[in-house]
Structure formats: C-alpha cells, structure tokens
Amino acid sequence: MSEFNPSISQRILLKAKKKVVPDWRDKLRHFSTISLALGSALQGAWLIFPSDLKATWPPSITQGVGYALAAVLVWGLVGKFVVQGPVEPADPKP
C-alpha cells in the first residue's frame, strides 16, 4: 500500500485548522473585527460602482470615500492592540 499523501488544499486546510483561536466566535463581537469587516464592505461596495458613474461625481466624494475607508481600517488596526471584551481584575499582591 502507498502512503497517504494529502493534496495541497488538504494540507492548507489542516494547517489553518491548527491556527484558529478557540474563542473565534467571541472575536466577532470585538470592535476591531467589526471595523475591519466594515472597511472591507466599504471597499467592496466602492468597487461595484461603475467607473463612468464615479467619474460624474465631484472629486470631494471620491476623496471622502478614500478618507473614510482609511479611517475605518486604522481604527480596526488600533483596536487590535486594545483590550476588548470583559477585563479580568488583576490578582492583588499578598
């Protein structure tokens, strides 16, 4: 019998399963995750608009969308470094 040799997609899936945090459902409620999802949705919605429609808008709108996207993504990045969720009290020193 030959040895089992998983395909590349199966190896990637197995490796990804090992790296998923156990409390990933709680992470969906963090404002950093919501902010990054909102930024992705904003960018996706912007890409759906046809170029000829965007060309009829004044430059201030396109610039505003760019600034809004940058702000949302920066807040998402900052949120990754902030404690989110319930904070456990520190143990008092004896």
N, C-alpha and C positions, 0 to 999 in steps of 0.2 A: 504494500500500500504506500501511496505517496503521502507526504506530509502536507497538512493543511496550509495553504498559502493564501491569506485573505487579499482581496484586491485593494487598491489604493484607497478607494472610497470607504471600504470597511475599516481599514486601519485608521483613517482620519476620524471616522465616527467613534471608534473605540477610544482614541486619544482624546477627543472632545468630551466624551462622557466622563473621563477621569478628571477633567479640569473644571467641570461645572461645580459651582459652590453649592453646598447642601441647602442653603436657605434662599435659593434664587427667586422664589415667589415673593418673599419679603422685599427683595431688592426692587421689584417692580413698583413699589409704592414710594421709593425714595425720589425726592425732587430732582436729583441729578439724572436719574434714569428717565423720568418724565420729560425733563428739559431736553435731553439728547434725542428722545423719540420725537418731541415736538419739532426740534430743528431738522431732523430727517424728513418729517412730514412736510415742513415748510419748503425744504429744498426740492422734494419730490413734486409738490404742487406747482412750484415755480417752473420746473422742467416740463410739466404737462402743457403749460400755456404755449400757444404757437408763437414763433419769433415775430411774425408780422403783426400780431396783436400787441406784443410787448414793445414793438417799435413805435406804435402810435401813442404810448403813454409818455408822459413827461419824464425826463431823467431823474427827477426827485423821487418818483415812485420806485424806480429800479434801484436807486441808491438806498432808499429807505428799506427795501426788502433785504438788500445786502447787509445793512447795518443791523436789522432785526435778527437776521439769521446768525450773524456773528455774535450778537449779544446773548441769544438763547444758547448757543453752543458754548460760549465762555462760561455762562452760569452753570451749565451742565458739567463742565470741566472743574470749576471751582467746587461744585457740590460733591465731587468725588473725594475731596480732601476734608470735608466737613462731616462730623459725626451725625448720622441720620438715624431716626428711629429712637426707641427708648434708650436712655443713657443709664447705665448701671452705676449706682453710687460706689465711690471708692471705699475700700476697706479702711476703717480707722486704724491708726497705728497704736499698738498696745503700750 
